[in-house]
Amino acid sequence: MTKNAVTIRPARIDDDFAAVQALYLRTWRTAYRDLLPAGFLGQLSVTSWHPQQRWQRTFLAITAGGQIVGVCSYGPGRQPERQGWGEIYSLYVDPDFEGQGIGGQLFTAAIKQLQSDYTKLYLIVLTNNQTARTLYAHHGFHAVGAAEDTDTPFGTIHEITYTKE
């Protein structure tokens, strides 16, 4: 696939968050097609996400034509046992733009921003998402503890925490 030039920049309050919601839905249904229960993915809609609530802690990848093709959100840790840590909440790249280093660029920008406020970072990833796990390991994150299972009406979801200290 031809590499497309993108700009990585912080989100702005006037960005098109409906486009970000659509990006989330498309990437979930594509990237997680074989990783999550089909019923779980089928019940998602664009309103399942509210990216405008985190616009101050989000980086976007935008083409020269203004298309949002990647998103990474981050902030203070949400797990009670990791208070005082920084967390990567999400990282998604449009399936048509995968394999071009955009995810790595977004991830690097978020890590740099988080490290200005936190010495320890973490994220949660699906245990069977080897592509993401490889990216995170490349950036110095490593799996800690046992995988955790979350039962949903659609099936069990298996996740593991990755940390960088």
Sequence and secondary structure as in RCSB ss.txt:
>XXXX:A:sequence
MTKNAVTIRPARIDDDFAAVQALYLRTWRTAYRDLLPAGFLGQLSVTSWHPQQRWQRTFLAITAGGQIVGVCSYG
PGRQPERQGWGEIYSLYVDPDFEGQGIGGQLFTAAIKQLQSDYTKLYLIVLTNNQTARTLYAHHGFHAVGAAEDT
DTPFGTIHEITYTKE
>XXXX:A:secstr
     EEEEE  TTS HHHHHHHHHHHHHHHTTTTS HHHHHT  GGG  GGGGGGGEEEEEETT  EEEEEEEE
E  SGGGTT EEEEEEEE GGGTTSSHHHHHHHHHHHHHHTT S EEEEEETT HHHHHHHHHTT EEEEEEEEE
EETTEEEEEEEEEE 
